[in-house]
């Protein structure tokens, strides 16, 4: 059964208190993590879409720093002051990895994430510095457990494309340049509003349904001619026209 890497990562990080380490409450930390993780995977998917990028990532994941051993320390790392050294190690790994993966685009990525989550740019970047090497640690452990080479890792990441596409923050697909891989930003204009939530059309004096009162007048006039005998239809027409809201303003 295919795995969902996002679900796996969220399970790994759920027990930690990442927000506590950088001054965020649990809600802000979770919101930031849920936006950052698919963004990291999105840029990794793009990187491994070329042979050169896949080989480069495979080389990085083969390093001892990304063997996956740090994942076993997550509970203490995010919740115990005695594990501050491990967290510092992760941060030291994160800065060069972040620069390598996102390059000059990092400021734009942070801006999109901050806009979406409401977490300030500095703390958003701090979260990325910590989460990015941990994502690589997870992938490094998968590489070793499943004996994945560059092509195998590229295939694993590409299999996550749909899950990542549905989880990316708005504007992130364009920011990461994922359009060429068939990953596009969600267009809110394509949302179909359920019938029960649609608002009725309200016409003004110059609205597109100006003819409705006229139709009512004609129908009522015809009814009275047939069934009402000598009823004065002009009076009816005046009443309907007023009720229809089409009388001229004073």
Secondary structure as GFF3:
##gff-version 3
##sequence-region A 1 250
A	DSSP	alpha_helix	5	14	.	.	.	ID=ss1
A	DSSP	alpha_helix	18	22	.	.	.	ID=ss2
A	DSSP	alpha_helix	26	47	.	.	.	ID=ss3
A	DSSP	alpha_helix	51	61	.	.	.	ID=ss4
A	DSSP	three_ten_helix	64	66	.	.	.	ID=ss5
A	DSSP	three_ten_helix	69	73	.	.	.	ID=ss6
A	DSSP	alpha_helix	74	77	.	.	.	ID=ss7
A	DSSP	three_ten_helix	81	83	.	.	.	ID=ss8
A	DSSP	alpha_helix	84	102	.	.	.	ID=ss9
A	DSSP	three_ten_helix	103	105	.	.	.	ID=ss10
A	DSSP	alpha_helix	106	117	.	.	.	ID=ss11
A	DSSP	alpha_helix	121	145	.	.	.	ID=ss12
A	DSSP	alpha_helix	150	158	.	.	.	ID=ss13
A	DSSP	alpha_helix	161	167	.	.	.	ID=ss14
A	DSSP	alpha_helix	172	176	.	.	.	ID=ss15
A	DSSP	three_ten_helix	179	181	.	.	.	ID=ss16
A	DSSP	three_ten_helix	188	190	.	.	.	ID=ss17
A	DSSP	three_ten_helix	195	197	.	.	.	ID=ss18
A	DSSP	alpha_helix	211	223	.	.	.	ID=ss19
A	DSSP	pi_helix	224	228	.	.	.	ID=ss20
A	DSSP	alpha_helix	233	243	.	.	.	ID=ss21
###
